[in-house]
């Protein structure tokens, strides 16, 4: 799903997310497992695992690029 095509009414505002919340974050044309570091009404900072990588990245994104995640990610969720 392309984040630009998401229905605005179905997008949760970023200030609903809390630190350590598991999320999917859209980066580099893929949805990647991530964890929220901080959130405000305008954006959230997330640590995420880029697709096909064992490393992590940190980025600040707006709400349309985030989705709640329930699936565990062994690279991210062990420290949370």
LUMLUMDREN-2810 file (N, C-alpha, C; in Angstrom, 1 decimal):
<atoms>
<atom><aa>X</aa><ch>A</ch><at>N</at><xx>0.8</xx><yy>-1.2</yy><zz>0.0</zz></atom>
<atom><aa>X</aa><ch>A</ch><at>CA</at><xx>0.0</xx><yy>0.0</yy><zz>0.0</zz></atom>
<atom><aa>X</aa><ch>A</ch><at>C</at><xx>0.9</xx><yy>1.2</yy><zz>0.0</zz></atom>
<atom><aa>X</aa><ch>A</ch><at>N</at><xx>0.6</xx><yy>2.1</yy><zz>-0.9</zz></atom>
<atom><aa>X</aa><ch>A</ch><at>CA</at><xx>1.4</xx><yy>3.4</yy><zz>-1.0</zz></atom>
<atom><aa>X</aa><ch>A</ch><at>C</at><xx>0.8</xx><yy>4.3</yy><zz>0.1</zz></atom>
<atom><aa>X</aa><ch>A</ch><at>N</at><xx>1.6</xx><yy>4.9</yy><zz>1.0</zz></atom>
<atom><aa>X</aa><ch>A</ch><at>CA</at><xx>1.1</xx><yy>5.8</yy><zz>2.0</zz></atom>
<atom><aa>X</aa><ch>A</ch><at>C</at><xx>0.3</xx><yy>7.0</yy><zz>1.5</zz></atom>
<atom><aa>X</aa><ch>A</ch><at>N</at><xx>0.6</xx><yy>7.5</yy><zz>0.3</zz></atom>
<atom><aa>X</aa><ch>A</ch><at>CA</at><xx>0.0</xx><yy>8.6</yy><zz>-0.3</zz></atom>
<atom><aa>X</aa><ch>A</ch><at>C</at><xx>-1.5</xx><yy>8.3</yy><zz>-0.6</zz></atom>
<atom><aa>X</aa><ch>A</ch><at>N</at><xx>-1.8</xx><yy>7.0</yy><zz>-0.8</zz></atom>
<atom><aa>X</aa><ch>A</ch><at>CA</at><xx>-3.1</xx><yy>6.6</yy><zz>-1.2</zz></atom>
<atom><aa>X</aa><ch>A</ch><at>C</at><xx>-4.0</xx><yy>6.2</yy><zz>0.0</zz></atom>
<atom><aa>X</aa><ch>A</ch><at>N</at><xx>-3.4</xx><yy>6.3</yy><zz>1.2</zz></atom>
<atom><aa>X</aa><ch>A</ch><at>CA</at><xx>-4.2</xx><yy>5.9</yy><zz>2.4</zz></atom>
<atom><aa>X</aa><ch>A</ch><at>C</at><xx>-5.4</xx><yy>6.9</yy><zz>2.6</zz></atom>
<atom><aa>X</aa><ch>A</ch><at>N</at><xx>-6.5</xx><yy>6.3</yy><zz>3.1</zz></atom>
<atom><aa>X</aa><ch>A</ch><at>CA</at><xx>-7.6</xx><yy>7.1</yy><zz>3.4</zz></atom>
<atom><aa>X</aa><ch>A</ch><at>C</at><xx>-7.4</xx><yy>8.0</yy><zz>4.6</zz></atom>
<atom><aa>X</aa><ch>A</ch><at>N</at><xx>-7.4</xx><yy>9.3</yy><zz>4.5</zz></atom>
<atom><aa>X</aa><ch>A</ch><at>CA</at><xx>-7.1</xx><yy>10.2</yy><zz>5.6</zz></atom>
<atom><aa>X</aa><ch>A</ch><at>C</at><xx>-7.8</xx><yy>9.8</yy><zz>6.9</zz></atom>
<atom><aa>X</aa><ch>A</ch><at>N</at><xx>-9.1</xx><yy>9.4</yy><zz>6.8</zz></atom>
<atom><aa>X</aa><ch>A</ch><at>CA</at><xx>-9.8</xx><yy>9.1</yy><zz>8.0</zz></atom>
<atom><aa>X</aa><ch>A</ch><at>C</at><xx>-9.3</xx><yy>7.8</yy><zz>8.8</zz></atom>
<atom><aa>X</aa><ch>A</ch><at>N</at><xx>-8.5</xx><yy>7.0</yy><zz>8.1</zz></atom>
<atom><aa>X</aa><ch>A</ch><at>CA</at><xx>-8.0</xx><yy>5.8</yy><zz>8.6</zz></atom>
<atom><aa>X</aa><ch>A</ch><at>C</at><xx>-6.5</xx><yy>6.0</yy><zz>9.2</zz></atom>
<atom><aa>X</aa><ch>A</ch><at>N</at><xx>-6.0</xx><yy>7.2</yy><zz>9.1</zz></atom>
<atom><aa>X</aa><ch>A</ch><at>CA</at><xx>-4.6</xx><yy>7.4</yy><zz>9.5</zz></atom>
<atom><aa>X</aa><ch>A</ch><at>C</at><xx>-4.7</xx><yy>8.0</yy><zz>10.9</zz></atom>
<atom><aa>X</aa><ch>A</ch><at>N</at><xx>-4.0</xx><yy>7.3</yy><zz>11.9</zz></atom>
<atom><aa>X</aa><ch>A</ch><at>CA</at><xx>-4.0</xx><yy>7.8</yy><zz>13.3</zz></atom>
<atom><aa>X</aa><ch>A</ch><at>C</at><xx>-3.0</xx><yy>8.9</yy><zz>13.4</zz></atom>
<atom><aa>X</aa><ch>A</ch><at>N</at><xx>-3.3</xx><yy>10.0</yy><zz>14.1</zz></atom>
<atom><aa>X</aa><ch>A</ch><at>CA</at><xx>-2.4</xx><yy>11.1</yy><zz>14.3</zz></atom>
<atom><aa>X</aa><ch>A</ch><at>C</at><xx>-1.1</xx><yy>10.6</yy><zz>15.0</zz></atom>
<atom><aa>X</aa><ch>A</ch><at>N</at><xx>0.0</xx><yy>11.2</yy><zz>14.7</zz></atom>
<atom><aa>X</aa><ch>A</ch><at>CA</at><xx>1.3</xx><yy>10.8</yy><zz>15.3</zz></atom>
<atom><aa>X</aa><ch>A</ch><at>C</at><xx>1.3</xx><yy>10.9</yy><zz>16.8</zz></atom>
<atom><aa>X</aa><ch>A</ch><at>N</at><xx>0.5</xx><yy>11.9</yy><zz>17.4</zz></atom>
<atom><aa>X</aa><ch>A</ch><at>CA</at><xx>0.5</xx><yy>12.0</yy><zz>18.9</zz></atom>
<atom><aa>X</aa><ch>A</ch><at>C</at><xx>-0.2</xx><yy>10.9</yy><zz>19.6</zz></atom>
<atom><aa>X</aa><ch>A</ch><at>N</at><xx>-0.8</xx><yy>10.0</yy><zz>18.9</zz></atom>
<atom><aa>X</aa><ch>A</ch><at>CA</at><xx>-1.4</xx><yy>8.8</yy><zz>19.5</zz></atom>
<atom><aa>X</aa><ch>A</ch><at>C</at><xx>-0.4</xx><yy>7.7</yy><zz>19.8</zz></atom>
<atom><aa>X</aa><ch>A</ch><at>N</at><xx>0.7</xx><yy>7.8</yy><zz>19.1</zz></atom>
<atom><aa>X</aa><ch>A</ch><at>CA</at><xx>1.8</xx><yy>6.9</yy><zz>19.4</zz></atom>
<atom><aa>X</aa><ch>A</ch><at>C</at><xx>2.6</xx><yy>7.3</yy><zz>20.6</zz></atom>
<atom><aa>X</aa><ch>A</ch><at>N</at><xx>3.2</xx><yy>6.3</yy><zz>21.3</zz></atom>
<atom><aa>X</aa><ch>A</ch><at>CA</at><xx>4.0</xx><yy>6.5</yy><zz>22.5</zz></atom>
<atom><aa>X</aa><ch>A</ch><at>C</at><xx>5.4</xx><yy>5.9</yy><zz>22.3</zz></atom>
<atom><aa>X</aa><ch>A</ch><at>N</at><xx>6.4</xx><yy>6.4</yy><zz>23.0</zz></atom>
<atom><aa>X</aa><ch>A</ch><at>CA</at><xx>7.7</xx><yy>5.7</yy><zz>22.9</zz></atom>
<atom><aa>X</aa><ch>A</ch><at>C</at><xx>7.6</xx><yy>4.2</yy><zz>23.2</zz></atom>
<atom><aa>X</aa><ch>A</ch><at>N</at><xx>8.3</xx><yy>3.5</yy><zz>22.4</zz></atom>
<atom><aa>X</aa><ch>A</ch><at>CA</at><xx>8.4</xx><yy>2.0</yy><zz>22.4</zz></atom>
<atom><aa>X</aa><ch>A</ch><at>C</at><xx>7.2</xx><yy>1.3</yy><zz>21.7</zz></atom>
<atom><aa>X</aa><ch>A</ch><at>N</at><xx>6.2</xx><yy>2.1</yy><zz>21.2</zz></atom>
<atom><aa>X</aa><ch>A</ch><at>CA</at><xx>5.2</xx><yy>1.5</yy><zz>20.4</zz></atom>
<atom><aa>X</aa><ch>A</ch><at>C</at><xx>5.8</xx><yy>0.8</yy><zz>19.1</zz></atom>
<atom><aa>X</aa><ch>A</ch><at>N</at><xx>5.3</xx><yy>-0.3</yy><zz>18.8</zz></atom>
<atom><aa>X</aa><ch>A</ch><at>CA</at><xx>5.7</xx><yy>-1.0</yy><zz>17.6</zz></atom>
<atom><aa>X</aa><ch>A</ch><at>C</at><xx>5.0</xx><yy>-0.5</yy><zz>16.4</zz></atom>
<atom><aa>X</aa><ch>A</ch><at>N</at><xx>5.7</xx><yy>-0.2</yy><zz>15.3</zz></atom>
<atom><aa>X</aa><ch>A</ch><at>CA</at><xx>5.0</xx><yy>0.4</yy><zz>14.2</zz></atom>
<atom><aa>X</aa><ch>A</ch><at>C</at><xx>5.6</xx><yy>-0.2</yy><zz>12.9</zz></atom>
<atom><aa>X</aa><ch>A</ch><at>N</at><xx>4.9</xx><yy>0.0</yy><zz>11.8</zz></atom>
<atom><aa>X</aa><ch>A</ch><at>CA</at><xx>5.4</xx><yy>-0.2</yy><zz>10.5</zz></atom>
<atom><aa>X</aa><ch>A</ch><at>C</at><xx>5.7</xx><yy>1.2</yy><zz>10.0</zz></atom>
<atom><aa>X</aa><ch>A</ch><at>N</at><xx>6.8</xx><yy>1.5</yy><zz>9.4</zz></atom>
<atom><aa>X</aa><ch>A</ch><at>CA</at><xx>7.2</xx><yy>2.8</yy><zz>8.9</zz></atom>
<atom><aa>X</aa><ch>A</ch><at>C</at><xx>7.5</xx><yy>2.6</yy><zz>7.4</zz></atom>
<atom><aa>X</aa><ch>A</ch><at>N</at><xx>7.0</xx><yy>3.5</yy><zz>6.6</zz></atom>
<atom><aa>X</aa><ch>A</ch><at>CA</at><xx>7.2</xx><yy>3.4</yy><zz>5.1</zz></atom>
<atom><aa>X</aa><ch>A</ch><at>C</at><xx>8.5</xx><yy>4.2</yy><zz>4.8</zz></atom>
<atom><aa>X</aa><ch>A</ch><at>N</at><xx>9.5</xx><yy>3.5</yy><zz>4.3</zz></atom>
<atom><aa>X</aa><ch>A</ch><at>CA</at><xx>10.8</xx><yy>4.1</yy><zz>3.9</zz></atom>
<atom><aa>X</aa><ch>A</ch><at>C</at><xx>11.3</xx><yy>3.3</yy><zz>2.7</zz></atom>
<atom><aa>X</aa><ch>A</ch><at>N</at><xx>11.8</xx><yy>4.0</yy><zz>1.8</zz></atom>
<atom><aa>X</aa><ch>A</ch><at>CA</at><xx>12.4</xx><yy>3.4</yy><zz>0.6</zz></atom>
<atom><aa>X</aa><ch>A</ch><at>C</at><xx>11.5</xx><yy>2.4</yy><zz>-0.2</zz></atom>
<atom><aa>X</aa><ch>A</ch><at>N</at><xx>10.3</xx><yy>2.8</yy><zz>-0.3</zz></atom>
<atom><aa>X</aa><ch>A</ch><at>CA</at><xx>9.3</xx><yy>2.0</yy><zz>-1.1</zz></atom>
<atom><aa>X</aa><ch>A</ch><at>C</at><xx>8.8</xx><yy>0.7</yy><zz>-0.4</zz></atom>
<atom><aa>X</aa><ch>A</ch><at>N</at><xx>9.1</xx><yy>0.6</yy><zz>0.9</zz></atom>
<atom><aa>X</aa><ch>A</ch><at>CA</at><xx>8.7</xx><yy>-0.6</yy><zz>1.6</zz></atom>
<atom><aa>X</aa><ch>A</ch><at>C</at><xx>8.2</xx><yy>-0.3</yy><zz>3.0</zz></atom>
<atom><aa>X</aa><ch>A</ch><at>N</at><xx>7.4</xx><yy>-1.1</yy><zz>3.6</zz></atom>
<atom><aa>X</aa><ch>A</ch><at>CA</at><xx>7.0</xx><yy>-1.0</yy><zz>5.0</zz></atom>
<atom><aa>X</aa><ch>A</ch><at>C</at><xx>8.0</xx><yy>-1.7</yy><zz>5.8</zz></atom>
<atom><aa>X</aa><ch>A</ch><at>N</at><xx>8.6</xx><yy>-1.1</yy><zz>6.7</zz></atom>
<atom><aa>X</aa><ch>A</ch><at>CA</at><xx>9.7</xx><yy>-1.6</yy><zz>7.6</zz></atom>
<atom><aa>X</aa><ch>A</ch><at>C</at><xx>9.3</xx><yy>-1.6</yy><zz>9.0</zz></atom>
<atom><aa>X</aa><ch>A</ch><at>N</at><xx>9.7</xx><yy>-2.7</yy><zz>9.8</zz></atom>
<atom><aa>X</aa><ch>A</ch><at>CA</at><xx>9.4</xx><yy>-2.7</yy><zz>11.2</zz></atom>
<atom><aa>X</aa><ch>A</ch><at>C</at><xx>10.1</xx><yy>-1.6</yy><zz>11.9</zz></atom>
<atom><aa>X</aa><ch>A</ch><at>N</at><xx>9.4</xx><yy>-1.0</yy><zz>12.8</zz></atom>
<atom><aa>X</aa><ch>A</ch><at>CA</at><xx>10.1</xx><yy>0.1</yy><zz>13.6</zz></atom>
<atom><aa>X</aa><ch>A</ch><at>C</at><xx>9.5</xx><yy>0.3</yy><zz>15.0</zz></atom>
<atom><aa>X</aa><ch>A</ch><at>N</at><xx>10.1</xx><yy>1.1</yy><zz>15.7</zz></atom>
<atom><aa>X</aa><ch>A</ch><at>CA</at><xx>9.7</xx><yy>1.4</yy><zz>17.1</zz></atom>
<atom><aa>X</aa><ch>A</ch><at>C</at><xx>9.7</xx><yy>2.9</yy><zz>17.3</zz></atom>
<atom><aa>X</aa><ch>A</ch><at>N</at><xx>8.7</xx><yy>3.5</yy><zz>17.9</zz></atom>
<atom><aa>X</aa><ch>A</ch><at>CA</at><xx>8.6</xx><yy>4.9</yy><zz>18.1</zz></atom>
<atom><aa>X</aa><ch>A</ch><at>C</at><xx>9.6</xx><yy>5.3</yy><zz>19.2</zz></atom>
<atom><aa>X</aa><ch>A</ch><at>N</at><xx>10.3</xx><yy>6.4</yy><zz>18.9</zz></atom>
<atom><aa>X</aa><ch>A</ch><at>CA</at><xx>11.2</xx><yy>7.0</yy><zz>19.9</zz></atom>
<atom><aa>X</aa><ch>A</ch><at>C</at><xx>10.6</xx><yy>8.2</yy><zz>20.6</zz></atom>
<atom><aa>X</aa><ch>A</ch><at>N</at><xx>9.9</xx><yy>9.0</yy><zz>19.8</zz></atom>
<atom><aa>X</aa><ch>A</ch><at>CA</at><xx>9.2</xx><yy>10.2</yy><zz>20.3</zz></atom>
<atom><aa>X</aa><ch>A</ch><at>C</at><xx>8.1</xx><yy>10.6</yy><zz>19.3</zz></atom>
<atom><aa>X</aa><ch>A</ch><at>N</at><xx>7.1</xx><yy>11.3</yy><zz>19.8</zz></atom>
<atom><aa>X</aa><ch>A</ch><at>CA</at><xx>6.0</xx><yy>11.7</yy><zz>18.9</zz></atom>
<atom><aa>X</aa><ch>A</ch><at>C</at><xx>5.4</xx><yy>13.0</yy><zz>19.3</zz></atom>
<atom><aa>X</aa><ch>A</ch><at>N</at><xx>5.0</xx><yy>13.8</yy><zz>18.4</zz></atom>
<atom><aa>X</aa><ch>A</ch><at>CA</at><xx>4.3</xx><yy>15.1</yy><zz>18.6</zz></atom>
<atom><aa>X</aa><ch>A</ch><at>C</at><xx>3.1</xx><yy>15.1</yy><zz>17.7</zz></atom>
<atom><aa>X</aa><ch>A</ch><at>N</at><xx>2.3</xx><yy>16.2</yy><zz>17.8</zz></atom>
<atom><aa>X</aa><ch>A</ch><at>CA</at><xx>1.1</xx><yy>16.2</yy><zz>16.9</zz></atom>
<atom><aa>X</aa><ch>A</ch><at>C</at><xx>1.5</xx><yy>16.3</yy><zz>15.4</zz></atom>
<atom><aa>X</aa><ch>A</ch><at>N</at><xx>2.7</xx><yy>16.6</yy><zz>15.1</zz></atom>
<atom><aa>X</aa><ch>A</ch><at>CA</at><xx>3.0</xx><yy>16.8</yy><zz>13.6</zz></atom>
<atom><aa>X</aa><ch>A</ch><at>C</at><xx>3.8</xx><yy>15.6</yy><zz>13.1</zz></atom>
<atom><aa>X</aa><ch>A</ch><at>N</at><xx>4.6</xx><yy>14.9</yy><zz>13.9</zz></atom>
<atom><aa>X</aa><ch>A</ch><at>CA</at><xx>5.5</xx><yy>13.9</yy><zz>13.4</zz></atom>
<atom><aa>X</aa><ch>A</ch><at>C</at><xx>6.0</xx><yy>12.9</yy><zz>14.5</zz></atom>
<atom><aa>X</aa><ch>A</ch><at>N</at><xx>6.5</xx><yy>11.8</yy><zz>14.1</zz></atom>
<atom><aa>X</aa><ch>A</ch><at>CA</at><xx>7.1</xx><yy>10.9</yy><zz>15.1</zz></atom>
<atom><aa>X</aa><ch>A</ch><at>C</at><xx>8.5</xx><yy>10.5</yy><zz>14.6</zz></atom>
<atom><aa>X</aa><ch>A</ch><at>N</at><xx>9.4</xx><yy>10.3</yy><zz>15.6</zz></atom>
<atom><aa>X</aa><ch>A</ch><at>CA</at><xx>10.8</xx><yy>9.8</yy><zz>15.3</zz></atom>
<atom><aa>X</aa><ch>A</ch><at>C</at><xx>10.8</xx><yy>8.4</yy><zz>15.6</zz></atom>
<atom><aa>X</aa><ch>A</ch><at>N</at><xx>11.2</xx><yy>7.6</yy><zz>14.7</zz></atom>
<atom><aa>X</aa><ch>A</ch><at>CA</at><xx>11.2</xx><yy>6.1</yy><zz>14.8</zz></atom>
<atom><aa>X</aa><ch>A</ch><at>C</at><xx>12.6</xx><yy>5.5</yy><zz>14.5</zz></atom>
<atom><aa>X</aa><ch>A</ch><at>N</at><xx>12.9</xx><yy>4.5</yy><zz>15.2</zz></atom>
<atom><aa>X</aa><ch>A</ch><at>CA</at><xx>14.1</xx><yy>3.6</yy><zz>14.8</zz></atom>
<atom><aa>X</aa><ch>A</ch><at>C</at><xx>13.5</xx><yy>2.5</yy><zz>14.0</zz></atom>
<atom><aa>X</aa><ch>A</ch><at>N</at><xx>14.0</xx><yy>2.2</yy><zz>12.9</zz></atom>
<atom><aa>X</aa><ch>A</ch><at>CA</at><xx>13.4</xx><yy>1.1</yy><zz>12.0</zz></atom>
<atom><aa>X</aa><ch>A</ch><at>C</at><xx>14.5</xx><yy>0.3</yy><zz>11.4</zz></atom>
<atom><aa>X</aa><ch>A</ch><at>N</at><xx>14.1</xx><yy>-0.8</yy><zz>10.9</zz></atom>
<atom><aa>X</aa><ch>A</ch><at>CA</at><xx>15.1</xx><yy>-1.8</yy><zz>10.2</zz></atom>
<atom><aa>X</aa><ch>A</ch><at>C</at><xx>14.8</xx><yy>-1.7</yy><zz>8.7</zz></atom>
<atom><aa>X</aa><ch>A</ch><at>N</at><xx>15.7</xx><yy>-1.0</yy><zz>7.9</zz></atom>
<atom><aa>X</aa><ch>A</ch><at>CA</at><xx>15.4</xx><yy>-1.0</yy><zz>6.5</zz></atom>
<atom><aa>X</aa><ch>A</ch><at>C</at><xx>15.3</xx><yy>-2.3</yy><zz>5.9</zz></atom>
<atom><aa>X</aa><ch>A</ch><at>N</at><xx>14.4</xx><yy>-2.4</yy><zz>4.8</zz></atom>
<atom><aa>X</aa><ch>A</ch><at>CA</at><xx>14.2</xx><yy>-3.7</yy><zz>4.2</zz></atom>
<atom><aa>X</aa><ch>A</ch><at>C</at><xx>15.5</xx><yy>-4.3</yy><zz>3.7</zz></atom>
<atom><aa>X</aa><ch>A</ch><at>N</at><xx>15.6</xx><yy>-5.6</yy><zz>4.0</zz></atom>
<atom><aa>X</aa><ch>A</ch><at>CA</at><xx>16.8</xx><yy>-6.4</yy><zz>3.6</zz></atom>
<atom><aa>X</aa><ch>A</ch><at>C</at><xx>18.1</xx><yy>-6.1</yy><zz>4.4</zz></atom>
<atom><aa>X</aa><ch>A</ch><at>N</at><xx>17.9</xx><yy>-5.4</yy><zz>5.5</zz></atom>
<atom><aa>X</aa><ch>A</ch><at>CA</at><xx>19.1</xx><yy>-5.0</yy><zz>6.3</zz></atom>
<atom><aa>X</aa><ch>A</ch><at>C</at><xx>19.0</xx><yy>-5.5</yy><zz>7.7</zz></atom>
<atom><aa>X</aa><ch>A</ch><at>N</at><xx>20.2</xx><yy>-5.8</yy><zz>8.3</zz></atom>
<atom><aa>X</aa><ch>A</ch><at>CA</at><xx>20.2</xx><yy>-6.1</yy><zz>9.7</zz></atom>
<atom><aa>X</aa><ch>A</ch><at>C</at><xx>20.5</xx><yy>-4.9</yy><zz>10.6</zz></atom>
<atom><aa>X</aa><ch>A</ch><at>N</at><xx>20.9</xx><yy>-3.8</yy><zz>10.0</zz></atom>
<atom><aa>X</aa><ch>A</ch><at>CA</at><xx>21.1</xx><yy>-2.5</yy><zz>10.7</zz></atom>
<atom><aa>X</aa><ch>A</ch><at>C</at><xx>19.8</xx><yy>-1.8</yy><zz>10.9</zz></atom>
<atom><aa>X</aa><ch>A</ch><at>N</at><xx>20.0</xx><yy>-0.6</yy><zz>11.5</zz></atom>
<atom><aa>X</aa><ch>A</ch><at>CA</at><xx>18.8</xx><yy>0.2</yy><zz>11.8</zz></atom>
<atom><aa>X</aa><ch>A</ch><at>C</at><xx>19.0</xx><yy>1.6</yy><zz>11.3</zz></atom>
<atom><aa>X</aa><ch>A</ch><at>N</at><xx>17.9</xx><yy>2.3</yy><zz>11.1</zz></atom>
<atom><aa>X</aa><ch>A</ch><at>CA</at><xx>17.9</xx><yy>3.7</yy><zz>10.7</zz></atom>
<atom><aa>X</aa><ch>A</ch><at>C</at><xx>17.0</xx><yy>4.5</yy><zz>11.7</zz></atom>
<atom><aa>X</aa><ch>A</ch><at>N</at><xx>17.2</xx><yy>5.8</yy><zz>11.7</zz></atom>
<atom><aa>X</aa><ch>A</ch><at>CA</at><xx>16.3</xx><yy>6.7</yy><zz>12.5</zz></atom>
<atom><aa>X</aa><ch>A</ch><at>C</at><xx>15.8</xx><yy>7.8</yy><zz>11.6</zz></atom>
<atom><aa>X</aa><ch>A</ch><at>N</at><xx>14.5</xx><yy>8.0</yy><zz>11.7</zz></atom>
<atom><aa>X</aa><ch>A</ch><at>CA</at><xx>14.0</xx><yy>9.1</yy><zz>10.8</zz></atom>
<atom><aa>X</aa><ch>A</ch><at>C</at><xx>12.8</xx><yy>9.7</yy><zz>11.5</zz></atom>
<atom><aa>X</aa><ch>A</ch><at>N</at><xx>12.4</xx><yy>10.8</yy><zz>11.1</zz></atom>
<atom><aa>X</aa><ch>A</ch><at>CA</at><xx>11.2</xx><yy>11.5</yy><zz>11.5</zz></atom>
<atom><aa>X</aa><ch>A</ch><at>C</at><xx>10.2</xx><yy>11.5</yy><zz>10.4</zz></atom>
<atom><aa>X</aa><ch>A</ch><at>N</at><xx>9.0</xx><yy>11.0</yy><zz>10.7</zz></atom>
<atom><aa>X</aa><ch>A</ch><at>CA</at><xx>8.0</xx><yy>10.8</yy><zz>9.6</zz></atom>
<atom><aa>X</aa><ch>A</ch><at>C</at><xx>6.6</xx><yy>11.4</yy><zz>10.1</zz></atom>
<atom><aa>X</aa><ch>A</ch><at>N</at><xx>5.8</xx><yy>11.7</yy><zz>9.1</zz></atom>
<atom><aa>X</aa><ch>A</ch><at>CA</at><xx>4.4</xx><yy>12.1</yy><zz>9.4</zz></atom>
<atom><aa>X</aa><ch>A</ch><at>C</at><xx>3.5</xx><yy>10.9</yy><zz>9.5</zz></atom>
<atom><aa>X</aa><ch>A</ch><at>N</at><xx>2.3</xx><yy>11.1</yy><zz>9.9</zz></atom>
<atom><aa>X</aa><ch>A</ch><at>CA</at><xx>1.3</xx><yy>10.0</yy><zz>10.3</zz></atom>
<atom><aa>X</aa><ch>A</ch><at>C</at><xx>1.0</xx><yy>9.1</yy><zz>9.1</zz></atom>
<atom><aa>X</aa><ch>A</ch><at>N</at><xx>1.0</xx><yy>9.6</yy><zz>7.9</zz></atom>
<atom><aa>X</aa><ch>A</ch><at>CA</at><xx>0.6</xx><yy>8.7</yy><zz>6.8</zz></atom>
<atom><aa>X</aa><ch>A</ch><at>C</at><xx>1.6</xx><yy>7.6</yy><zz>6.5</zz></atom>
<atom><aa>X</aa><ch>A</ch><at>N</at><xx>2.8</xx><yy>7.8</yy><zz>7.1</zz></atom>
<atom><aa>X</aa><ch>A</ch><at>CA</at><xx>3.9</xx><yy>6.8</yy><zz>6.8</zz></atom>
<atom><aa>X</aa><ch>A</ch><at>C</at><xx>4.1</xx><yy>5.9</yy><zz>8.0</zz></atom>
<atom><aa>X</aa><ch>A</ch><at>N</at><xx>3.1</xx><yy>5.8</yy><zz>8.9</zz></atom>
<atom><aa>X</aa><ch>A</ch><at>CA</at><xx>3.1</xx><yy>4.9</yy><zz>10.1</zz></atom>
<atom><aa>X</aa><ch>A</ch><at>C</at><xx>1.9</xx><yy>4.1</yy><zz>10.1</zz></atom>
<atom><aa>X</aa><ch>A</ch><at>N</at><xx>2.0</xx><yy>2.8</yy><zz>10.6</zz></atom>
<atom><aa>X</aa><ch>A</ch><at>CA</at><xx>0.9</xx><yy>1.9</yy><zz>10.9</zz></atom>
<atom><aa>X</aa><ch>A</ch><at>C</at><xx>1.3</xx><yy>1.2</yy><zz>12.2</zz></atom>
<atom><aa>X</aa><ch>A</ch><at>N</at><xx>0.3</xx><yy>0.9</yy><zz>13.0</zz></atom>
<atom><aa>X</aa><ch>A</ch><at>CA</at><xx>0.6</xx><yy>0.1</yy><zz>14.2</zz></atom>
<atom><aa>X</aa><ch>A</ch><at>C</at><xx>1.1</xx><yy>-1.3</yy><zz>13.8</zz></atom>
<atom><aa>X</aa><ch>A</ch><at>N</at><xx>2.0</xx><yy>-1.9</yy><zz>14.5</zz></atom>
<atom><aa>X</aa><ch>A</ch><at>CA</at><xx>2.6</xx><yy>-3.2</yy><zz>14.2</zz></atom>
<atom><aa>X</aa><ch>A</ch><at>C</at><xx>2.4</xx><yy>-4.1</yy><zz>15.4</zz></atom>
<atom><aa>X</aa><ch>A</ch><at>N</at><xx>1.8</xx><yy>-5.3</yy><zz>15.2</zz></atom>
<atom><aa>X</aa><ch>A</ch><at>CA</at><xx>1.7</xx><yy>-6.3</yy><zz>16.2</zz></atom>
<atom><aa>X</aa><ch>A</ch><at>C</at><xx>2.7</xx><yy>-7.5</yy><zz>16.1</zz></atom>
<atom><aa>X</aa><ch>A</ch><at>N</at><xx>3.2</xx><yy>-7.7</yy><zz>14.9</zz></atom>
<atom><aa>X</aa><ch>A</ch><at>CA</at><xx>4.2</xx><yy>-8.7</yy><zz>14.7</zz></atom>
<atom><aa>X</aa><ch>A</ch><at>C</at><xx>5.5</xx><yy>-8.4</yy><zz>15.3</zz></atom>
<atom><aa>X</aa><ch>A</ch><at>N</at><xx>6.1</xx><yy>-9.3</yy><zz>16.1</zz></atom>
<atom><aa>X</aa><ch>A</ch><at>CA</at><xx>7.4</xx><yy>-9.0</yy><zz>16.7</zz></atom>
<atom><aa>X</aa><ch>A</ch><at>C</at><xx>8.5</xx><yy>-9.0</yy><zz>15.7</zz></atom>
<atom><aa>X</aa><ch>A</ch><at>N</at><xx>9.5</xx><yy>-8.2</yy><zz>15.9</zz></atom>
<atom><aa>X</aa><ch>A</ch><at>CA</at><xx>10.7</xx><yy>-8.1</yy><zz>15.1</zz></atom>
<atom><aa>X</aa><ch>A</ch><at>C</at><xx>11.9</xx><yy>-8.4</yy><zz>16.0</zz></atom>
<atom><aa>X</aa><ch>A</ch><at>N</at><xx>12.6</xx><yy>-9.5</yy><zz>15.9</zz></atom>
<atom><aa>X</aa><ch>A</ch><at>CA</at><xx>13.7</xx><yy>-9.9</yy><zz>16.8</zz></atom>
<atom><aa>X</aa><ch>A</ch><at>C</at><xx>14.8</xx><yy>-8.9</yy><zz>16.8</zz></atom>
<atom><aa>X</aa><ch>A</ch><at>N</at><xx>15.0</xx><yy>-8.2</yy><zz>15.8</zz></atom>
<atom><aa>X</aa><ch>A</ch><at>CA</at><xx>16.1</xx><yy>-7.2</yy><zz>15.8</zz></atom>
<atom><aa>X</aa><ch>A</ch><at>C</at><xx>15.8</xx><yy>-5.9</yy><zz>16.5</zz></atom>
<atom><aa>X</aa><ch>A</ch><at>N</at><xx>14.5</xx><yy>-5.6</yy><zz>16.6</zz></atom>
<atom><aa>X</aa><ch>A</ch><at>CA</at><xx>14.1</xx><yy>-4.3</yy><zz>17.3</zz></atom>
<atom><aa>X</aa><ch>A</ch><at>C</at><xx>13.5</xx><yy>-4.5</yy><zz>18.6</zz></atom>
<atom><aa>X</aa><ch>A</ch><at>N</at><xx>12.7</xx><yy>-5.6</yy><zz>18.8</zz></atom>
<atom><aa>X</aa><ch>A</ch><at>CA</at><xx>11.8</xx><yy>-5.7</yy><zz>20.0</zz></atom>
<atom><aa>X</aa><ch>A</ch><at>C</at><xx>12.5</xx><yy>-6.3</yy><zz>21.2</zz></atom>
<atom><aa>X</aa><ch>A</ch><at>N</at><xx>13.7</xx><yy>-6.8</yy><zz>21.1</zz></atom>
<atom><aa>X</aa><ch>A</ch><at>CA</at><xx>14.4</xx><yy>-7.5</yy><zz>22.2</zz></atom>
<atom><aa>X</aa><ch>A</ch><at>C</at><xx>14.8</xx><yy>-6.4</yy><zz>23.2</zz></atom>
<atom><aa>X</aa><ch>A</ch><at>N</at><xx>15.1</xx><yy>-5.2</yy><zz>22.8</zz></atom>
<atom><aa>X</aa><ch>A</ch><at>CA</at><xx>15.6</xx><yy>-4.2</yy><zz>23.7</zz></atom>
<atom><aa>X</aa><ch>A</ch><at>C</at><xx>14.4</xx><yy>-3.4</yy><zz>24.3</zz></atom>
<atom><aa>X</aa><ch>A</ch><at>N</at><xx>13.3</xx><yy>-3.5</yy><zz>23.6</zz></atom>
<atom><aa>X</aa><ch>A</ch><at>CA</at><xx>12.1</xx><yy>-2.7</yy><zz>24.1</zz></atom>
<atom><aa>X</aa><ch>A</ch><at>C</at><xx>11.4</xx><yy>-3.3</yy><zz>25.2</zz></atom>
</atoms>
